[in-house]
Amino acid sequence: MSAGWRRALAGVVLASARIPTGLTQLSRAAINGLWLGVLSDAALRALDERYYDAAAVYRSADWNEKGLFAWERELIEEHFAGRERIVVAACGGGREVLALRREGFDATGYEPHPGLAGYAARFLADRGHPGRAHSSPRDGFPTEAVACDGVVVGWGAYSLVRGRDRRVALLGEARRLLPQGGPVLLSFFARETFSRELRYTMALANRLQRLGRGHPIELGDTLAPNLVHVFTRAQLADELAAAGCDLVAYGVIGPADGGTNYAAAIARAE
């Protein structure tokens, strides 16, 4: 499938996400399972890029001048005190990098979305911080990052990394650059338990995937409207342990949709 067709298909998927709310769990699972079952990895990447192409708020001064959210500030003050060099993976338009630098940290950001990476570089340079935002690979830790004292994975971005293996590899690369006990801040979608909707989505998508050669869908994968992964606390702790990190703090930030919440966690390199 050509890049043009993938972007057109991404538009169709985004349009289907505007179907009125109030559908049953089974109906939402059917829609999400269908798309996840037929879309290739390349098509899912195109969907994500098109979603963030349209999300102009993340390329605005108003958003990126907001500073740290209250929950971010609390976790940074508690777990990053005394740290100096901070790597911000998936830095978006530069909000976290600017806020951390204004707090006195030596922060540098990396972003896989080309439009956001370019905006972040210009935004930070215009505010006196040139060379503090760079492009990075998708679904992986920034290859140009150097040894640091702490890592921040940008707002919600851990849920955007597809596949447990890739997420564990990302954490493992972060751990490699950190001293023992170095903190990692993550934010993501979370639930106490996996819902029937998520289980139905996985079952349908993987049944369809068997007809092709797509990457298997994992329990917790869904569309919102781009591909995201919803975690339970136990699943998150398992991934952190596999990467050589300890889960030391976990909390719900607020509601997202239904029984799904925004959550944040602090891990420490073993």
C-alpha positions as CSV (number, residue, x, y, z in Angstrom):
1,M,0.0,0.0,0.0
2,S,1.4,3.4,-1.0
3,A,1.9,6.2,1.5
4,G,-0.9,8.1,0.0
5,W,-3.3,5.3,0.4
6,R,-2.2,4.8,4.0
7,R,-2.9,8.4,4.8
8,A,-6.3,8.2,3.1
9,L,-7.2,5.1,5.1
10,A,-6.0,6.9,8.3
11,G,-8.6,9.6,7.5
12,V,-11.3,7.0,7.3
13,V,-10.3,5.5,10.7
14,L,-10.2,8.9,12.3
15,A,-13.7,9.6,10.9
16,S,-15.0,6.4,12.3
17,A,-13.8,7.6,15.8
18,R,-16.3,10.4,15.6
19,I,-19.2,7.9,15.7
20,P,-21.5,9.1,18.5
21,T,-20.7,7.9,22.0
22,G,-23.0,5.6,23.9
23,L,-22.3,2.5,21.8
24,T,-22.2,-0.7,23.7
25,Q,-18.9,-2.3,24.7
26,L,-19.4,-5.0,22.1
27,S,-20.1,-2.4,19.4
28,R,-16.9,-0.4,20.2
29,A,-14.9,-3.6,20.4
30,A,-16.2,-4.6,17.0
31,I,-15.2,-1.3,15.4
32,N,-11.7,-1.2,17.1
33,G,-11.1,-4.9,16.6
34,L,-11.9,-4.6,12.9
35,W,-9.5,-1.8,12.3
36,L,-6.7,-3.3,14.4
37,G,-7.2,-6.6,12.6
38,V,-6.9,-5.2,9.1
39,L,-4.5,-2.2,9.5
40,S,-0.8,-3.0,8.9
41,D,2.0,-1.6,11.1
42,A,2.7,1.1,8.4
43,A,-1.0,2.0,8.3
44,L,-1.2,2.4,12.1
45,R,1.9,4.6,12.0
46,A,0.2,6.7,9.3
47,L,-2.9,6.9,11.5
48,D,-0.8,8.2,14.5
49,E,1.0,10.7,12.4
50,R,-2.2,12.0,10.8
51,Y,-3.8,12.3,14.3
52,Y,-0.9,14.4,15.6
53,D,-0.8,16.4,12.3
54,A,-4.3,17.5,13.0
55,A,-3.7,18.2,16.8
56,A,-2.5,21.7,16.3
57,V,-2.7,22.4,20.1
58,Y,0.6,20.6,20.6
59,R,2.2,23.0,18.2
60,S,1.0,26.1,20.0
61,A,2.8,28.5,22.3
62,D,-0.2,28.4,24.7
63,W,0.1,24.7,25.3
64,N,3.9,24.6,25.4
65,E,4.2,27.5,27.8
66,K,1.9,25.8,30.3
67,G,4.8,24.5,32.3
68,L,4.6,21.3,34.3
69,F,1.2,19.9,35.2
70,A,0.6,19.8,39.0
71,W,1.1,16.0,39.1
72,E,4.3,16.3,37.0
73,R,5.7,19.0,39.4
74,E,4.9,16.9,42.4
75,L,6.7,13.8,41.0
76,I,9.6,15.8,39.7
77,E,10.1,17.5,43.0
78,E,9.9,14.3,45.0
79,H,11.9,11.9,42.7
80,F,14.2,14.1,40.6
81,A,15.6,16.4,43.3
82,G,19.4,16.7,43.0
83,R,19.4,15.4,39.4
84,E,20.9,17.5,36.6
85,R,20.8,16.0,33.1
86,I,17.3,14.9,32.0
87,V,16.3,13.2,28.8
88,V,12.8,13.8,27.7
89,A,11.7,11.1,25.2
90,A,8.6,11.9,23.1
91,C,8.9,15.6,24.0
92,G,6.1,16.8,21.7
93,G,6.3,20.5,21.1
94,G,8.7,21.1,23.9
95,R,6.5,21.8,26.9
96,E,8.3,19.5,29.4
97,V,11.8,20.5,28.1
98,L,11.1,24.2,28.5
99,A,9.5,23.8,31.9
100,L,12.4,21.6,33.2
101,R,15.0,24.0,31.9
102,R,13.3,26.9,33.6
103,E,13.4,24.8,36.8
104,G,17.2,24.5,36.4
105,F,17.5,21.1,34.9
106,D,19.8,20.4,31.9
107,A,17.0,18.9,29.8
108,T,17.0,17.8,26.2
109,G,14.1,16.5,24.2
110,Y,13.6,13.9,21.5
111,E,10.5,13.5,19.4
112,P,9.6,10.9,16.7
113,H,6.8,12.9,15.0
114,P,8.5,15.1,12.3
115,G,6.2,18.1,12.6
116,L,6.4,18.1,16.4
117,A,10.1,17.7,16.4
118,G,10.6,20.6,14.1
119,Y,8.2,22.8,16.1
120,A,9.9,21.9,19.4
121,A,13.3,22.8,18.0
122,R,12.1,26.3,16.8
123,F,10.0,26.9,20.0
124,L,12.9,26.2,22.3
125,A,15.4,28.1,20.2
126,D,13.1,31.1,20.2
127,R,13.1,31.0,24.0
128,G,16.9,30.9,24.3
129,H,17.4,27.1,24.3
130,P,18.8,26.2,20.8
131,G,19.8,22.6,20.1
132,R,17.5,21.2,22.8
133,A,15.0,19.2,20.6
134,H,15.9,16.5,18.2
135,S,14.2,13.9,16.0
136,S,14.2,10.3,17.3
137,P,13.1,6.9,16.1
138,R,9.5,5.8,16.6
139,D,8.7,3.3,19.3
140,G,12.2,3.4,20.7
141,F,14.5,5.3,23.0
142,P,16.4,8.2,21.4
143,T,19.6,6.8,19.8
144,E,21.4,10.1,20.2
145,A,20.7,10.4,24.0
146,V,23.7,10.3,26.3
147,A,24.2,9.3,29.9
148,C,21.8,11.2,32.1
149,D,20.4,11.5,35.7
150,G,16.7,11.0,34.9
151,V,14.3,10.3,32.1
152,V,10.9,11.7,31.4
153,V,8.7,10.0,28.8
154,G,6.4,12.7,27.5
155,W,2.7,13.1,28.3
156,G,0.9,9.8,27.6
157,A,3.6,8.6,25.2
158,Y,4.3,5.3,26.9
159,S,0.8,4.1,25.8
160,L,1.7,5.0,22.2
161,V,4.6,2.5,22.0
162,R,3.3,-0.6,20.2
163,G,4.1,-4.0,21.7
164,R,5.5,-5.1,25.0
165,D,8.9,-6.0,23.5
166,R,9.4,-2.5,22.1
167,R,8.3,-0.9,25.4
168,V,10.7,-3.1,27.4
169,A,13.5,-2.3,25.0
170,L,12.8,1.4,25.4
171,L,13.0,1.1,29.1
172,G,16.1,-1.0,28.9
173,E,17.8,1.7,26.8
174,A,16.8,4.3,29.3
175,R,18.1,2.2,32.2
176,R,21.4,1.8,30.4
177,L,22.0,5.5,30.4
178,L,20.9,6.0,34.0
179,P,22.9,5.6,37.2
180,Q,21.6,3.1,39.7
181,G,18.4,4.5,41.2
182,G,17.9,6.9,38.4
183,P,14.3,7.9,38.0
184,V,12.0,7.4,35.0
185,L,8.7,9.3,34.8
186,L,5.9,7.6,32.7
187,S,2.3,8.6,32.0
188,F,-0.2,6.3,30.3
189,F,-3.8,5.0,30.1
190,A,-4.7,2.6,32.9
191,R,-7.5,0.5,34.3
192,E,-7.8,-1.6,37.5
193,T,-8.7,-4.6,35.4
194,F,-9.0,-5.3,31.7
195,S,-12.6,-4.7,30.5
196,R,-14.7,-7.1,28.3
197,E,-14.4,-4.5,25.6
198,L,-10.6,-4.7,25.5
199,R,-10.8,-8.5,25.6
200,Y,-13.3,-8.6,22.7
201,T,-11.1,-6.1,20.7
202,M,-8.1,-8.3,21.1
203,A,-9.9,-11.5,20.2
204,L,-11.5,-10.1,17.0
205,A,-8.3,-8.3,15.9
206,N,-6.2,-11.3,16.2
207,R,-8.7,-13.5,14.4
208,L,-8.5,-11.1,11.5
209,Q,-4.7,-10.8,11.8
210,R,-4.4,-14.5,11.2
211,L,-5.6,-13.8,7.6
212,G,-2.6,-11.5,7.1
213,R,0.9,-11.0,8.5
214,G,0.3,-8.2,11.0
215,H,1.8,-7.7,14.4
216,P,-0.4,-9.5,17.1
217,I,-2.7,-7.3,19.1
218,E,-2.1,-7.4,22.8
219,L,-4.6,-7.3,25.6
220,G,-4.9,-3.6,26.3
221,D,-4.5,-2.4,22.7
222,T,-7.3,-0.2,21.4
223,L,-8.0,2.8,19.2
224,A,-8.5,6.2,20.9
225,P,-8.6,7.2,17.9
226,N,-5.0,6.2,17.2
227,L,-3.5,3.0,18.6
228,V,-2.9,3.2,22.4
229,H,-2.2,0.6,25.0
230,V,-4.2,0.5,28.3
231,F,-2.3,-0.9,31.3
232,T,-3.1,-2.5,34.6
233,R,-0.7,-1.7,37.4
234,A,0.4,-5.4,37.4
235,Q,1.1,-5.3,33.6
236,L,3.1,-2.1,34.0
237,A,5.1,-3.5,36.9
238,D,5.9,-6.6,34.8
239,E,7.3,-4.6,31.9
240,L,9.4,-2.5,34.2
241,A,10.8,-5.6,35.9
242,A,11.7,-7.1,32.6
243,A,13.7,-3.9,31.8
244,G,15.5,-3.9,35.1
245,C,13.5,-1.2,36.8
246,D,11.5,-1.0,40.0
247,L,8.0,0.5,40.2
248,V,8.3,2.9,43.2
249,A,5.3,5.2,42.7
250,Y,1.9,4.9,40.9
251,G,-1.1,7.1,40.9
252,V,-4.2,8.0,38.9
253,I,-4.2,11.5,37.4
254,G,-7.9,11.6,36.3
255,P,-10.6,10.0,34.2
256,A,-10.1,9.4,30.5
257,D,-13.1,7.5,29.2
258,G,-15.4,5.1,31.1
259,G,-13.3,3.0,33.5
260,T,-10.1,4.1,31.8
261,N,-7.9,6.7,33.6
262,Y,-4.8,8.8,33.0
263,A,-2.1,7.5,35.3
264,A,1.5,8.2,36.1
265,A,4.4,6.2,37.6
266,I,7.9,6.5,38.7
267,A,10.4,3.7,38.1
268,R,14.0,3.5,39.2
269,A,16.9,1.8,37.5
270,E,18.0,-1.2,39.5
